[in-house]
Structure formats: C-alpha cells, structure tokens
C-alpha cells in the first residue's frame, strides 16, 4: 500500500462521516454513487491514484462547504424562463424539445430534457448560411 492508497482510505472514512450529515436522501445516494465509482477505480498507476485522490478531496471540499453554508437558493433563469416555457414558440410540444435559431440564422440550438439524467443539447454554428442550411419557414 502506497501513500496515495493510505490517503484514499482516510478520505473514504471522512466521506462516511459526512454522508450521515446530509439531510436529503437523494444527496446521500449521489455521494454514495460517486464514492462507489472511486472505490471501483483499481489501478497501480501513481498518476491515476493521484488524480483520484485530487477529485475525491475536491468533492469532499464542495460537500463540506455545502454542509456548512446550506443550499444556495435558486431563483431560476429569468432571461430564459419566459422565452422557453413548454407552451412557448420555441418549444416543440409533440417532439418534447426546445429549439431556436439565432436572428442572423447562423446558429441553431436544440435541447431535450432527459428526466433524472440531465439534458441533451445540440448546437450548430456556421459562418456562411448559404452552404446548405435548411432553414425552416416561419408559420
């Protein structure tokens, strides 16, 4: 056992103490999942071990800060919320995703929520729109 494995074992013990301080079950599950991923990372490479420990320390630092200060209130995204509502003009209800062209038609963005997993985002940018963009006609 080298110094990185010893450090990792200390971090695991510390993380177990911190898990018990989390109030939300979902937060405990997320932290447990990440610890399990780190435990499953088996390597003899010193660089891998060093990076594993660095990530683990950072994760525990963020967790400690969150436990100390509490959750930050989220006020939404007012610059987007009104424009991208599910019933807004940029939302495709039948396909379940948001799509938008920039005013100059050089940029296209589409985003589809993946419940419980995040979002899938597609973005395309072109300097010259005459090179083959198929721009839909406005209704």
C-alpha positions in Angstrom: 0.0 0.0 0.0 1.5 3.3 -1.0 0.9 6.9 0.3 -2.0 7.5 -2.2 -3.9 4.4 -1.1 -3.5 5.5 2.6 -4.7 8.9 1.7 -7.6 7.4 -0.2 -8.6 5.2 2.8 -8.6 8.3 5.1 -10.8 10.2 2.6 -13.2 7.2 2.5 -13.5 7.3 6.3 -14.1 11.1 6.2 -16.7 10.7 3.5 -18.6 8.2 5.5 -18.8 10.6 8.4 -20.0 13.4 6.0 -22.7 11.2 4.4 -24.5 10.9 7.8 -24.7 14.7 8.0 -26.6 15.0 4.7 -30.3 15.6 5.2 -31.7 14.7 1.8 -31.8 11.1 0.8 -31.1 11.9 -2.8 -27.9 13.8 -1.8 -26.7 10.7 0.2 -27.4 8.5 -2.8 -25.5 10.7 -5.2 -22.5 10.9 -2.8 -22.6 7.1 -2.2 -22.7 6.5 -6.0 -19.6 8.7 -6.5 -17.7 7.0 -3.7 -18.5 3.6 -5.2 -17.2 4.8 -8.5 -13.9 5.9 -6.9 -13.7 2.6 -5.0 -14.2 0.7 -8.2 -11.3 2.5 -9.8 -8.5 0.0 -9.5 -5.1 1.0 -10.8 -1.4 0.6 -10.0 -0.6 3.8 -11.9 0.5 6.6 -9.5 -0.9 9.3 -11.7 -4.4 7.7 -11.7 -4.3 7.3 -7.9 -3.1 10.9 -7.5 -5.9 12.2 -9.7 -8.5 10.0 -8.0 -7.5 11.5 -4.6 -7.4 15.0 -6.0 -11.0 14.6 -7.3 -12.1 13.0 -4.0 -10.6 15.9 -2.0 -12.3 18.4 -4.2 -15.7 16.6 -3.9 -15.4 16.5 -0.1 -14.4 20.2 0.0 -17.6 21.1 -2.0 -19.6 18.8 0.2 -18.2 20.4 3.4 -18.9 23.9 2.1 -22.5 22.8 1.3 -22.9 21.4 4.8 -21.5 24.5 6.4 -23.4 27.1 4.3 -26.5 25.2 3.3 -28.1 25.0 -0.1 -27.9 28.1 -2.3 -31.4 29.4 -3.2 -32.1 29.1 -6.9 -34.0 31.9 -8.5 -34.4 30.4 -11.9 -33.1 31.8 -15.1 -35.3 34.8 -15.8 -33.6 35.6 -19.1 -34.7 32.2 -20.4 -37.7 31.2 -18.4 -40.2 33.4 -20.2 -39.0 32.6 -23.7 -38.6 28.8 -23.3 -41.8 27.8 -21.5 -43.3 24.5 -22.5 -46.1 26.3 -24.3 -43.8 29.0 -25.8 -43.0 29.4 -29.5 -39.5 27.8 -29.2 -40.9 24.6 -27.6 -42.0 21.7 -29.8 -44.7 20.0 -27.7 -45.1 17.0 -30.0 -41.4 16.3 -30.0 -40.6 17.3 -26.4 -37.6 19.6 -27.0 -36.7 23.3 -27.3 -35.2 24.6 -30.5 -34.1 28.1 -31.5 -32.4 29.8 -34.4 -30.4 33.0 -33.9 -31.6 36.2 -35.5 -28.9 36.0 -38.2 -29.7 32.3 -38.8 -26.0 31.3 -38.3 -26.7 29.4 -35.0 -29.1 26.7 -34.1 -29.6 25.3 -30.6 -31.9 22.4 -29.6 -32.2 21.0 -26.1 -34.2 18.0 -24.9 -34.6 17.3 -21.2 -33.8 13.7 -20.0 -35.7 13.3 -16.8 -33.5 12.3 -13.9 -30.4 12.4 -16.1 -29.9 16.0 -17.4 -30.3 17.3 -20.9 -29.2 16.5 -24.4 -28.0 19.7 -26.2 -27.3 20.1 -29.9 -25.7 23.3 -31.3 -24.6 24.1 -34.8 -22.8 27.2 -36.0 -21.9 28.4 -39.5 -20.1 31.4 -40.8 -22.0 31.3 -44.1 -25.6 30.2 -44.2 -25.5 29.7 -47.9 -23.5 26.5 -47.5 -26.5 24.2 -47.1 -28.6 25.1 -44.1 -32.1 24.1 -44.4 -33.8 26.9 -42.5 -37.5 26.2 -41.7 -40.0 28.7 -42.9 -41.9 30.6 -40.1 -45.6 29.8 -39.9 
